[in-house]
Amino acid sequence: MTGPIVVGYDGSPESAAAVDWAAREAQRRRLPLELLQAWPWQPGQPLGSEEAKRWGKQQLAQREVELRALLPGLEVTAAHIPGGVPADVLEAAGRNAAMLVLGSRGLGALRGFLVGSVSQEVLARAACPVVLVRAGTTATDEHPAAPGPLAPADAPYREVALGLDTGHPNDEALGFAFEAASVRSAPLRVVRAWGPPSGTEYLAFGSIGGVEKDLAMIEHDTLERQLAPWRQRYPKVEVVTAVALGSAAVTLLEETPQAGLLVIGRRSRRAPIGPRLGPVAHAVIHHARCPVAIVPRG
């Protein structure tokens, strides 16, 4: 993975959480960090307001200075880009970035994310992985609750989770998830949800159990074959697999309640008004409790 980690920053609590997460990830991956402020960030902001622009630039410069002081080994840059469409500016930055990180307003532990129109456009269009971070997310959330005091450097990370569609393999998502688990020394949980093939609904009741078992074994074997080269490439990553019959979005969310990062691949759906996320990605970004990485297929 090359290029900087680019994070959108507009001074809001959600963008502050995104910057903090991106800085930690840049440290873990040993990559530069770039703070990007596209102005106006939200539709309706007064583009011609010099006071608003000045406030935005001041917030950006202050955050850059703070990060450099807090993380002296991290290469940090900042850019204020006025006048462009924010989604277009972020998409352009993503062409040369290792990943984009965006903030999202949180709706509580059970209700998930509130994803704005800018973030949804970038998630659907970006050429690089995009990570969505909820407002209020902190470094503590990346670690499971420990029974006794542990220094942050000694605390284990929560597992990285990957939703994998074996029918449409995404090597970029696999690579992103394995690398994320590797730099955290965290387990990787790979989840595959599957549905019965068309026509099996007409089988006699007594035959259903046997067919389901056989199909589950086929799905498991397919998953293991696709994971094999990645296990060899990352021999130190502990991999746990889950193969379940059911809805992909529901299964993924049910199987990963303790994840510190959830990774899914992206197959953009074309619509009359432009690319849109598929239903699984759409459900996950609105209901996952942890940061979510959407990784486009190369």
Sequence and secondary structure as in RCSB ss.txt:
>XXXX:A:sequence
MTGPIVVGYDGSPESAAAVDWAAREAQRRRLPLELLQAWPWQPGQPLGSEEAKRWGKQQLAQREVELRALLPGLE
VTAAHIPGGVPADVLEAAGRNAAMLVLGSRGLGALRGFLVGSVSQEVLARAACPVVLVRAGTTATDEHPAAPGPL
APADAPYREVALGLDTGHPNDEALGFAFEAASVRSAPLRVVRAWGPPSGTEYLAFGSIGGVEKDLAMIEHDTLER
QLAPWRQRYPKVEVVTAVALGSAAVTLLEETPQAGLLVIGRRSRRAPIGPRLGPVAHAVIHHARCPVAIVPRG
>XXXX:A:secstr
  S EEEE  SSHHHHHHHHHHHHHHHHHT  EEEEEEES STTS TT HHHHHHHHHHHHHHHHHHHHH TTS 
EEEEEEESS HHHHHHHHHTT SEEEEEEEE  TTT EE  HHHHHHHHH SS EEEEETT  GGGGS   SS  
 TTTS    EEEE  TTS  HHHHHHHHHHHHHHT  EEEEEEE   TTGGGS HHHHHHHHHHHHHHHHHHHHH
HHHHHHHHSTTS EEEEEEES HHHHHHHH TT SEEEEEE  EEETTEEE  HHHHHHHHH SS EEEEE  
